[in-house]
């Protein structure tokens, strides 16, 4: 049994947190490979080491007074090293970092040092081998992750090593410079390592006990999702639920390796298990609710629209021409509605509207703004009758006016558009009917 464990920034923000991580890793011999983030926030007003590095580099590369900023970063690591009682000095590493900053080694290089240094500390603390991600994670010339080069090399390297720490977030470009993934990218490194060693499980340790059914800012005591499929997760992440980097799914998914989101501060909690498919029936008909504000709808009306060949294409062409993607497109017999991101649309609004007029000669075009979209997601919906009925009666009881409805053909989700002002009420109503009352 092999588990790859990734620890997020808040799990490694202080010596105290490091100790919890050490206990977790040592509690299960299967936890052979660890992927750390850089030290994150110790308290809510704190600054992540990654952000400190970006700032320090920006000052240093412009010839500014960077030393105090670098000293603060050193102090963060020294506090951890001392708190753990380690016989370790990062002076040599910091000297190299300083020279490279002044020599403008790049923003990505700068940011990557957070994980690099934390990897050295964690490896020292655990007595595991340290493997620099620059030697095993590769990007191609376009800056995209290069699986074909990475996988055999990483596999080969780890095949001879019983226990290792591989820092997250970065790798090498073909010209040997350092490149990082986008923010939160240590999740991706963990997934790549799990895939390379054919892990049985990829544990992603963070500071929450898994994905919540609804956003805790709306439902403060929301229940945790115990099991979720990759597809459901994709729907929820797209609509704003964030715990895991979106790109972290792809490497493990192809090999059927489940991901377990776990809480470093409550290791006994089961967390959320993310799987390809499952026979486990969800506890509730819905798996989760997520939503986003900031949409606009453009409704085009024209008598006999349905018999006009190419009408939809002509409308969408105008959006395409100006680089505005559409989110949904519910239609009636003589109407079609295009749901778009309001901000993107506003930039090209008049050009797009003029184009639609010219191309399709509609009877009218109606625009509504400040729309929120809600995705109600659940693999259980397919086999349950009346889900849509329950959603809409709950919304009606709460006096929420539904502006748009779209059920994906996979029957995995129902998208509802409401006014932004009714967003919170809508989520509360749906959570209440499916989770609290469970009727
Ligand atoms: N430390 C990086 C960040 O703050 C990457 C990560 O934590 O995954 O985004």
Boltz pocket constraint, residues with backbone or C-beta under 6 A from the ligand:
constraints:
  - pocket:
      binder: B
      contacts: [[A, 8], [A, 9], [A, 37], [A, 38], [A, 48], [A, 50], [A, 51], [A, 111], [A, 114], [A, 168], [A, 169], [A, 182], [A, 183], [A, 184], [A, 185], [A, 186], [A, 187]]
      max_distance: 6.0
